Amino acid sequence: MDGAAVIEQLMTPEGRADPYPLYEQARRLGPVAPCWPGTLLVSGHREADEVLRNPAFGVADAAMREEWEPGFSTHSARTLLARSVLERNAPDHARMRSLITSVFTPRRVAALEPAVTAAVHGLLDTMAEQGAGGAAVDFMDAFAFPLPVGVICELLGVPAEDRHRFRGLAADLTVALELVAGDAEIAAADEAADELAGYFAGLAARRAAEPADDLVSALVQVAAADPERLSGAELLANLVLLLVAGFETTTNLLGNGLALLFEHPDAAAALRSGAVTPAGLTDEVLRFDSPVQFTSRLASADGLEVGGLPAPRGTGVFLLLGAANHDPSRYADPSRFDPGRRDGRPLSFGGGPHYCLGARLARLEAAVAFPALLARFPALAPAGRPERRDRLVLRGFRTLPVAVR
């Protein structure tokens, strides 16, 4: 199997359901391997980290995508994401990211801990009510989704009565990030993009008239004061991105983490006893079954190389983050789930200029949620067969039934 065959297999339903055997196939080709002409496949941790951190490797922006995919700009989902910080290169990326980080600060995130704790315990109360008498509770619906969506909406300033709308819309929109999607899925993604952009246009207008202490108000004020720093279209695109990225990956982190705790009761016992820290458990969940499995970059300068292989300008680089997180040259016994390991943080949040803006918030939510969940329900157990989402880039569960007992 060569690099191209690995990617082709990853795009099949079987490959999406369990990509890890294919990652092993990729590693046998070396940490970096040729793929199709003009592309490289990276499964090594060090090599992936170097590409992510090197600003000479950029992302595919709207102009590039339109050249490769005629009709790209006719799709609302793709153009919306392409206007955001996620799919922009220097200097636009730095301009937008600096504005967002000026209001989405570590201090602001840290100040959310009491609200996160209160939200966790409120959701645990709801789970206890739903599971009374032995009824199965869908962890994804009852906890893994409402916790992060509530937190990011609180931060943005989205009213509580609107928050129920976003799970399905985000699921539809993020299809645009996958390697393969059908026409019906892309049509649904476009509808979701239009609805989300329309929603935030209305909310931004209200915050312009009546500012509040939230991120929407802060970014609206920046855009109004200097449209050259943040245009109206960029404002809406980044508000949608902050919402979706603020809960989509954290929802998967929580679901993947609980499934792993069921499979590894010794890890759950270690967390309950204090032998394992919440931060250590979170890092190991991120490493072992990352909510984000795949990303890509483009060589934007001459004379670059990846793992000793030349990467001329325009070379596409496929980064298998899930494989890099299991690289035996970086992690001792990488197929073992070990929340006590001390061999470095995973690449699940990316690295370099595009390092995930919400990484700190996701870690906070997981670090509060996992110990509280296990303490509240000492006999928490699976209550049926879980269902995975049919995705590769964003890996998580659609349903995860549990018994709270």
Secondary structure, DSSP 8 states (H G I E B T S, - for coil): --HHHHHHHHTSHHHHH--HHHHHHHHHT-SEEE-STTEEEE--HHHHHHHHH-TTEE---HHHHHHHSTTGGG-HHHHHHHTSGGG--TTHHHHHHHHHHHHS-HHHHHTTHHHHHHHHHHHHHHHHHHTGGG--EEHIIIIITHHHHHHHHHHHT--GGGGGGHHHHHHHHGGGGSS---HHHHHHHHHHHHHHHHHHHHHHHHHHHS--SSHHHHHHHHHHH-TTTS-HHHHHHHHHHHHHHHHHHHHHHHHHHHHHHHH-HHHHHHHHHTSS-HHHHHHHHHHHT-SB-EEEEEE-STTEEETTEEE-TT-EEEEEHHHHTT-TTTSSSTTS--TT--S---STT--GGG--TTHHHHHHHHHHHHHHHHHH-TT-EE-S--EE-S-SSB--EEE-EEE--
